[in-house]
């Protein structure tokens, strides 16, 4: 008998976590339309895809061990490329003023996750 309060055998907490993260990212992207239409607001709006990508890579690195052993090196290399691509886009976008502290922290967290994966 199926008990609706118990997870069934198809329950996959990792898939549910990814779905929750996707919902968070959609809400984050939607909220960016409320940013002011000045230079700082436009930079932040343009940064939303890079921020989401860095969060996604950071999260994926936490689960790199779930990949088959022969795919881990490729996953790590791909993560490194993505981190540097999106970190470079963010630092280039903010230029001499520097990235905002929260953005710098996200970049640092993503970079720190790579050698730990």
N, C-alpha and C positions, 0 to 999 in steps of 0.2 A: 504494500500500500504506500502511495506517495504522501509524505507529510510535507505540506507547503512551507513549514517553518524550517525544514532541513534542506541544505543544498543537495541537488541531485548529482549524479555522477559526471555530468557535463559542466559542473561548476568550475570556473577558471578564474581565480582571484586576480591573476596578472592581467587578463583581458578586461576585467571589470575596472582595474586600476587605470589601464590605458584609456578606457571609455570615460572615466571620471576626469582624467587629465585633458582629454580632448574637449570635454564640456567646459572645463576651466579655461582652456585656450580660446575657445569660441567666445566665451563671455569677455575675456580679456581683449580680444580683437574688437568685439562690438563696443566695448566701453571706450576704446581709443577714439571713436568719432566725437566724443565729448571734449577732447583736448582742444585747447585754443588754436585758432588759425594764425598763429604767429610763428616766428622762426623756430623757437624751442618746441612748440606743439607739433609743427610739421616734422621736425627731426624725430620726435618720439613716435609719431604715427608711422613714419617710414621704418622705424626700428622694430615694430611689432613682429613681423615675420622672423627677423633675426633673433629676437628674444625667445620666441616660441621654439625655434629650432634649437637654440642652446639648451633650453629646458628639456626638450625632448631627448637630445643627445645625452645630457646628464642623466636623465632617468633611464635611458636604454643602457648606459654604462653600468648602472646598478644591477642589471640583469644579464650582463655579458656572459656570465658563467652558465646561463641557461642554454646557450648555443652549443651545438656540437663542437668538440675540441678543434676540429679542422676548420671551423668557420670563425673562431675567436680572433685570430690575428687579423683577418680581413675586417671584421667588425671594429676592432680597435683602430686600425689604420683609417677606416672610413670615418670613425668618430673624430679622430685627430684632424682630418681634412675639414670636416664640417665645423668643428670648433674654431679652427683658424679662419675659415672663410667668413663665418658670421661674426666672430670677434673683430676681424679686420674691417668688415663692413661697418660695425658699430663705432670702432675707434676712428675710422675714416670719416664717418658722418658727423661726429661731434668735434673732430679736429682739435685745434689748440685749446679749446675750452675744456676738453676732456670729457669722458663719458660720465654720466651721473653716477653717484656712489652705488646705488642698487644695481645698476647695469654692470659696473666694474666687479661687483661681488659675484654676479651671475657668471661672468666670464672667468673669474678666478675659480669658482666652484667647478665649472665645466672642465677647465684645464686640470685642476687637481684630481678630478675623478678619473682622468685618462690613465695615469700610471697605477692607480689603485685597482683598475679593472682587470 
